[in-house]
Amino acid sequence: MNKKQARLRRARKTRSQIKRLRVNRLCIYRTPRHLYAQIISPDSSSVITSASTIDKEIRSQVKNTGNVEAAMIVGRILAERARAAGITNVAFDRSGFKYHGRVKALADAARENGIEF
């Protein structure tokens, strides 16, 4: 099993548990250069809101898009957009990535700005 297959196996296990809860999920995806986050409805049919380091609003605030500072801004903006959409409670789907570094920074920033998980 290679690194990607192991990550996808962890992600599948987490998503099955979240599916049983029937709550909105905050799903993230991380690349070396960018970070993407979206809040998906419980039936997994629609994206309610999203934010990423490729958004013009975020790119204008940071010099580098692949660091912890950029992740904190993505988390803050995602939380603001979620609150505007009326969402305060989500399940955190880290897509099999370790809860550390940019993933942790995004989660902490979202929590500080009113999202509960």
Residue frames as a rotation matrix with the C-alpha (Angstrom) as fourth column:
MET 1
0.587 0.810 0.000 0.00
0.810 -0.587 0.000 0.00
0.000 0.000 -1.000 0.00
ASN 2
-0.419 -0.755 0.504 1.47
0.719 -0.615 -0.323 3.34
0.554 0.228 0.801 -0.97
LYS 3
-0.909 -0.062 -0.412 1.08
0.345 -0.667 -0.661 6.66
-0.233 -0.743 0.628 0.79
LYS 4
-0.738 0.663 -0.124 -1.88
-0.643 -0.636 0.427 7.85
0.204 0.395 0.896 -1.29
GLN 5
-0.208 0.669 -0.713 -3.81
-0.030 0.724 0.689 4.60
0.978 0.164 -0.131 -0.91
ALA 6
-0.545 -0.047 -0.837 -3.32
0.793 0.296 -0.532 4.70
0.273 -0.954 -0.124 2.86
ARG 7
-0.954 0.194 -0.229 -4.62
-0.095 -0.920 -0.380 8.28
-0.285 -0.341 0.896 3.01
LEU 8
-0.509 0.801 -0.314 -7.66
-0.673 -0.143 0.726 7.41
0.537 0.581 0.612 0.92
ARG 9
-0.298 0.363 -0.883 -8.40
0.434 0.875 0.213 4.39
0.850 -0.320 -0.418 3.13
ARG 10
-0.769 -0.013 -0.640 -8.36
0.613 -0.303 -0.730 6.62
-0.184 -0.953 0.240 6.21
ALA 11
-0.871 0.452 -0.191 -10.59
-0.481 -0.863 0.153 9.14
-0.096 0.225 0.970 4.41
ARG 12
-0.399 0.746 -0.533 -13.13
-0.255 0.468 0.846 6.48
0.881 0.474 0.003 3.43
LYS 13
-0.422 0.192 -0.886 -13.40
0.777 0.580 -0.244 5.29
0.467 -0.792 -0.394 7.05
THR 14
-0.861 0.057 -0.505 -13.94
0.285 -0.768 -0.573 8.83
-0.420 -0.638 0.645 8.35
ARG 15
-0.779 0.575 -0.249 -16.50
-0.600 -0.571 0.560 9.68
0.180 0.586 0.790 5.69
SER 16
-0.371 0.670 -0.644 -18.55
0.198 0.734 0.650 6.57
0.907 0.114 -0.404 6.47
GLN 17
-0.504 0.153 -0.850 -18.72
0.864 0.078 -0.498 7.59
-0.010 -0.985 -0.171 10.12
ILE 18
-0.893 0.165 -0.419 -19.69
-0.108 -0.982 -0.158 11.16
-0.438 -0.096 0.894 9.23
LYS 19
-0.712 0.646 -0.275 -22.38
-0.324 0.045 0.945 9.87
0.623 0.762 0.177 6.87
ARG 20
-0.343 0.576 -0.742 -24.04
0.730 0.661 0.175 8.04
0.592 -0.481 -0.647 9.77
LEU 21
-0.675 0.018 -0.737 -24.15
0.598 -0.571 -0.562 11.30
-0.431 -0.820 0.375 11.78
ARG 22
0.099 0.717 0.690 -26.13
0.968 -0.231 0.101 13.09
0.232 0.658 -0.716 9.00
VAL 23
0.536 -0.019 -0.844 -24.45
0.354 -0.903 0.245 16.48
-0.766 -0.430 -0.478 9.59
ASN 24
0.953 -0.293 -0.078 -22.73
-0.231 -0.534 -0.813 18.97
0.197 0.793 -0.577 7.31
ARG 25
0.602 -0.798 -0.031 -19.07
0.687 0.498 0.529 18.14
-0.407 -0.341 0.848 6.83
LEU 26
0.730 -0.524 -0.439 -16.10
-0.573 -0.819 0.024 20.45
-0.372 0.234 -0.898 6.48
CYS 27
0.766 -0.425 0.483 -13.94
0.553 0.818 -0.157 18.67
-0.329 0.387 0.861 3.93
ILE 28
0.520 -0.669 -0.531 -10.39
-0.559 -0.737 0.380 19.77
-0.646 0.099 -0.757 3.17
TYR 29
0.827 -0.430 0.363 -7.88
0.563 0.651 -0.509 18.92
-0.018 0.625 0.780 0.48
ARG 30
0.623 -0.704 -0.341 -4.22
-0.275 -0.605 0.747 19.83
-0.733 -0.372 -0.570 0.71
THR 31
0.796 -0.534 0.285 -1.58
0.509 0.334 -0.793 20.13
0.328 0.777 0.538 -1.99
PRO 32
-0.100 -0.903 -0.419 1.96
0.986 -0.146 0.078 21.43
-0.132 -0.405 0.905 -1.57
ARG 33
-0.847 -0.287 0.447 0.93
0.417 -0.881 0.224 24.77
0.329 0.376 0.866 -3.08
HIS 34
-0.478 0.765 0.431 -2.73
-0.547 -0.643 0.536 25.22
0.687 0.021 0.726 -2.13
LEU 35
-0.945 0.325 -0.044 -5.38
0.222 0.536 -0.814 24.34
-0.241 -0.779 -0.579 0.46
TYR 36
-0.577 0.817 0.004 -9.05
-0.322 -0.231 0.918 23.84
0.751 0.528 0.396 -0.37
ALA 37
-0.930 0.363 -0.052 -11.93
0.192 0.360 -0.913 23.66
-0.313 -0.859 -0.405 2.11
GLN 38
-0.604 0.797 -0.013 -15.64
-0.428 -0.310 0.849 23.23
0.673 0.519 0.528 1.57
ILE 39
-0.687 0.515 0.513 -18.74
-0.426 0.286 -0.858 22.56
-0.588 -0.808 0.023 3.60
ILE 40
-0.815 0.342 -0.468 -20.84
-0.266 0.498 0.825 19.81
0.516 0.797 -0.315 2.06
SER 41
0.012 0.927 0.375 -24.50
-0.956 -0.099 0.277 19.03
0.294 -0.361 0.885 2.82
PRO 42
-0.159 -0.074 0.984 -25.34
-0.711 0.700 -0.062 15.81
-0.685 -0.710 -0.165 4.74
ASP 43
0.715 0.476 0.512 -26.58
-0.017 0.745 -0.667 14.02
-0.699 0.468 0.541 1.62
SER 44
-0.239 -0.963 0.124 -23.28
0.251 0.062 0.966 14.84
-0.938 0.262 0.227 -0.16
SER 45
0.233 0.409 0.882 -25.16
0.941 0.133 -0.310 16.30
-0.244 0.903 -0.354 -3.10
SER 46
0.676 0.051 0.735 -24.23
0.395 -0.867 -0.303 19.97
0.622 0.496 -0.607 -2.83
VAL 47
-0.461 -0.838 -0.292 -21.46
0.831 -0.292 -0.474 22.24
0.312 -0.461 0.831 -1.64
ILE 48
0.567 0.719 -0.401 -22.88
0.820 -0.537 0.197 24.87
-0.074 -0.440 -0.895 0.69
THR 49
0.928 -0.361 -0.088 -19.82
-0.365 -0.930 -0.031 27.11
-0.070 0.061 -0.996 0.85
SER 50
0.636 -0.769 0.063 -16.14
0.770 0.626 -0.124 26.91
0.056 0.128 0.990 0.08
ALA 51
0.847 -0.510 -0.151 -12.83
-0.486 -0.857 0.172 28.75
-0.217 -0.073 -0.973 0.39
SER 52
0.686 -0.691 0.227 -9.36
0.714 0.699 -0.029 28.08
-0.139 0.182 0.973 -0.93
THR 53
0.041 -0.789 -0.614 -6.01
0.345 -0.565 0.749 29.70
-0.938 -0.242 0.249 -1.40
ILE 54
-0.681 -0.256 0.686 -6.80
0.725 -0.106 0.680 30.26
-0.101 0.961 0.258 -5.07
ASP 55
0.505 0.863 -0.009 -9.60
0.862 -0.505 -0.029 32.73
-0.029 0.007 -1.000 -4.21
LYS 56
0.031 -0.482 0.876 -8.63
0.477 -0.763 -0.437 36.29
0.878 0.431 0.207 -5.16
GLU 57
0.742 0.341 0.577 -9.71
-0.304 -0.596 0.743 37.53
0.598 -0.727 -0.338 -1.73
ILE 58
0.909 -0.412 0.055 -7.23
0.164 0.478 0.863 35.22
-0.382 -0.776 0.502 0.01
ARG 59
0.351 -0.813 0.465 -4.41
0.925 0.224 -0.306 35.53
0.145 0.538 0.831 -2.53
SER 60
0.337 -0.193 0.921 -4.33
0.145 -0.956 -0.254 39.28
0.930 0.219 -0.294 -2.00
GLN 61
0.852 0.083 0.517 -3.79
-0.466 -0.332 0.820 38.79
0.239 -0.940 -0.244 1.76
VAL 62
0.677 -0.612 0.409 -0.87
0.033 0.580 0.814 36.34
-0.735 -0.538 0.413 1.66
LYS 63
0.086 -0.750 -0.656 2.48
-0.928 -0.301 0.222 36.15
-0.364 0.589 -0.721 -0.06
ASN 64
-0.856 -0.365 -0.367 2.72
-0.463 0.856 0.230 32.33
0.230 0.367 -0.901 -0.12
THR 65
0.092 0.994 -0.051 -0.35
-0.903 0.105 0.416 30.10
0.419 0.008 0.908 -0.44
GLY 66
0.359 0.022 -0.933 1.18
-0.026 1.000 0.014 26.88
0.933 0.020 0.359 0.88
ASN 67
-0.733 -0.676 -0.074 1.86
0.077 0.024 -0.997 27.82
0.676 -0.736 0.034 4.49
VAL 68
-0.512 0.504 -0.696 0.14
0.859 0.317 -0.402 27.94
0.018 -0.803 -0.595 7.90
GLU 69
-0.758 0.206 -0.619 -0.66
0.004 -0.947 -0.320 31.65
-0.652 -0.245 0.717 7.61
ALA 70
-0.738 0.491 -0.462 -2.64
-0.602 -0.172 0.779 31.04
0.303 0.854 0.423 4.42
ALA 71
-0.586 0.511 -0.628 -4.44
0.433 0.854 0.290 28.10
0.685 -0.102 -0.722 6.06
MET 72
-0.645 0.330 -0.689 -5.53
0.630 -0.279 -0.724 30.31
-0.431 -0.902 -0.028 8.96
ILE 73
-0.742 0.370 -0.559 -6.98
-0.497 -0.864 0.088 32.85
-0.451 0.343 0.824 6.54
VAL 74
-0.671 0.508 -0.540 -8.84
-0.289 0.492 0.821 30.12
0.683 0.707 -0.183 4.62
GLY 75
-0.589 0.426 -0.687 -10.31
0.745 0.616 -0.256 28.83
0.315 -0.662 -0.680 7.91
ARG 76
-0.700 0.297 -0.649 -11.39
0.244 -0.755 -0.609 32.31
-0.671 -0.585 0.456 8.98
ILE 77
-0.708 0.420 -0.568 -13.04
-0.695 -0.558 0.454 33.15
-0.126 0.716 0.687 5.66
LEU 78
-0.668 0.473 -0.574 -14.73
0.061 0.804 0.592 29.73
0.742 0.360 -0.566 5.43
ALA 79
-0.623 0.424 -0.657 -16.19
0.774 0.208 -0.599 30.23
-0.118 -0.881 -0.458 8.92
GLU 80
-0.702 0.361 -0.614 -17.50
-0.212 -0.929 -0.304 33.68
-0.680 -0.083 0.728 7.98
ARG 81
-0.665 0.448 -0.597 -19.14
-0.665 0.008 0.747 32.31
0.339 0.894 0.293 4.83
ALA 82
-0.671 0.410 -0.618 -20.63
0.431 0.894 0.124 29.39
0.603 -0.183 -0.777 6.76
ARG 83
-0.662 0.431 -0.614 -22.12
0.530 -0.310 -0.789 31.67
-0.530 -0.848 -0.024 9.39
ALA 84
-0.683 0.412 -0.603 -23.62
-0.612 -0.774 0.164 33.80
-0.399 0.481 0.780 6.61
ALA 85
-0.546 0.466 -0.696 -25.22
-0.433 0.554 0.711 30.61
0.717 0.689 -0.100 5.24
GLY 86
0.343 0.741 0.577 -26.57
-0.867 0.012 0.499 29.76
0.363 -0.671 0.646 8.72
ILE 87
0.636 -0.195 -0.747 -24.22
0.190 0.977 -0.093 26.87
0.748 -0.083 0.659 9.52
THR 88
0.400 -0.509 0.763 -22.55
-0.867 -0.479 0.135 26.63
0.297 -0.715 -0.633 12.90
ASN 89
0.220 -0.259 0.940 -22.10
-0.581 0.740 0.340 22.88
-0.784 -0.621 0.013 13.47
VAL 90
0.538 -0.132 -0.833 -20.10
-0.755 0.364 -0.545 20.59
0.375 0.922 0.096 11.15
ALA 91
0.825 -0.423 0.374 -18.11
0.167 0.815 0.555 17.36
-0.540 -0.395 0.743 11.22
PHE 92
0.336 -0.794 -0.507 -14.43
-0.806 -0.521 0.282 17.77
-0.488 0.314 -0.814 10.31
ASP 93
0.893 -0.086 0.441 -13.34
0.295 0.853 -0.430 15.59
-0.339 0.514 0.788 7.39
ARG 94
0.357 -0.850 -0.387 -9.57
-0.518 -0.525 0.676 15.91
-0.777 -0.041 -0.628 7.06
SER 95
0.800 0.091 -0.593 -9.51
-0.588 0.311 -0.746 13.55
0.116 0.946 0.302 4.05
GLY 96
0.876 -0.432 -0.214 -7.00
0.446 0.895 0.017 11.24
0.184 -0.110 0.977 5.68
PHE 97
0.143 -0.850 0.508 -4.38
0.042 -0.507 -0.861 13.96
0.989 0.144 -0.037 6.19
LYS 98
-0.363 -0.358 -0.861 -2.59
0.862 0.221 -0.455 14.21
0.353 -0.907 0.228 9.54
TYR 99
0.787 0.607 0.110 -4.12
0.481 -0.716 0.506 16.70
0.386 -0.345 -0.856 11.97
HIS 100
0.252 -0.775 -0.579 -1.07
0.649 -0.309 0.695 18.89
-0.718 -0.551 0.425 12.11
GLY 101
-0.758 -0.640 0.125 0.43
0.536 -0.501 0.680 21.89
-0.373 0.583 0.722 10.37
ARG 102
-0.928 0.370 -0.040 -1.85
-0.318 -0.732 0.602 23.53
0.194 0.572 0.797 7.81
VAL 103
-0.298 0.854 -0.426 -4.77
0.313 0.509 0.802 21.18
0.902 0.106 -0.418 8.54
LYS 104
-0.163 0.172 -0.971 -4.67
0.986 0.049 -0.157 22.06
0.020 -0.984 -0.178 12.24
ALA 105
-0.894 -0.220 -0.389 -4.28
0.248 -0.969 -0.022 25.78
-0.372 -0.116 0.921 11.51
LEU 106
-0.724 0.689 0.032 -7.39
-0.215 -0.270 0.939 25.74
0.655 0.673 0.343 9.29
ALA 107
-0.055 0.725 -0.686 -9.40
0.634 0.556 0.537 23.86
0.771 -0.406 -0.491 11.92
ASP 108
-0.389 -0.161 -0.907 -8.33
0.886 -0.335 -0.321 26.16
-0.252 -0.928 0.273 14.75
ALA 109
-0.990 0.011 -0.141 -9.13
-0.050 -0.961 0.274 29.28
-0.132 0.278 0.951 12.73
ALA 110
-0.459 0.882 -0.106 -12.58
-0.026 0.107 0.994 27.94
0.888 0.459 -0.026 11.83
ARG 111
-0.025 0.418 -0.908 -13.29
0.908 0.389 0.154 27.14
0.418 -0.821 -0.390 15.50
GLU 112
-0.674 -0.325 -0.663 -12.16
0.630 -0.722 -0.287 30.59
-0.385 -0.611 0.691 16.63
ASN 113
-0.937 0.293 -0.192 -14.57
-0.349 -0.820 0.453 32.18
-0.024 0.491 0.871 14.16
GLY 114
-0.322 0.915 0.245 -17.72
-0.878 -0.191 -0.440 30.36
-0.355 -0.357 0.864 15.21
ILE 115
0.198 0.371 -0.907 -17.76
-0.669 0.727 0.152 26.89
0.716 0.577 0.392 13.63
GLU 116
0.093 -0.100 0.991 -18.23
-0.907 0.402 0.126 24.01
-0.411 -0.910 -0.053 16.07
PHE 117
0.593 0.103 -0.798 -16.89
-0.477 0.844 -0.245 20.50
0.648 0.526 0.550 15.50
